[in-house]
Amino acid sequence: TNCSVLLCITVTYLIFIVHPEARVLILGQIELWLLYLLVVFQQLK
């Protein structure tokens, strides 16, 4: 489970660095992104 959390963080971090436009997208959709992560965590449990 920790590995998946780390993967999510790493992917997000990489997107932030590589894709400046994606920052706006992620920040604009932060609630959906958090909801998505919540769903993923629920499935991992």
C-alpha positions in Angstrom: 0.0 0.0 0.0 2.9 2.4 0.9 4.4 1.6 -2.5 1.2 2.7 -4.3 1.1 6.0 -2.3 4.7 6.7 -3.1 4.0 5.9 -6.8 1.1 8.4 -6.8 3.2 11.1 -5.3 6.1 10.4 -7.6 3.9 10.5 -10.7 2.3 13.7 -9.6 5.7 15.2 -8.8 7.0 14.2 -12.3 4.0 15.7 -14.0 4.5 18.9 -12.1 8.1 19.1 -13.3 7.8 17.9 -16.9 4.4 19.4 -17.8 4.0 23.0 -16.6 0.5 23.1 -18.1 -0.5 20.1 -16.1 0.1 22.1 -12.9 -2.9 24.3 -13.8 -4.9 21.2 -14.7 -4.1 19.4 -11.5 -4.6 22.5 -9.3 -7.9 23.2 -11.1 -9.1 19.7 -10.6 -7.5 19.1 -7.2 -10.8 18.1 -5.6 -11.3 15.4 -8.3 -7.7 14.3 -8.0 -8.1 13.9 -4.2 -11.4 12.0 -4.8 -9.6 9.8 -7.3 -6.8 9.0 -4.8 -9.5 8.3 -2.1 -11.2 5.8 -4.4 -7.8 4.2 -5.2 -7.0 3.9 -1.5 -10.4 2.4 -0.8 -9.8 -0.3 -3.4 -6.3 -1.1 -2.0 -7.9 -1.7 1.5 
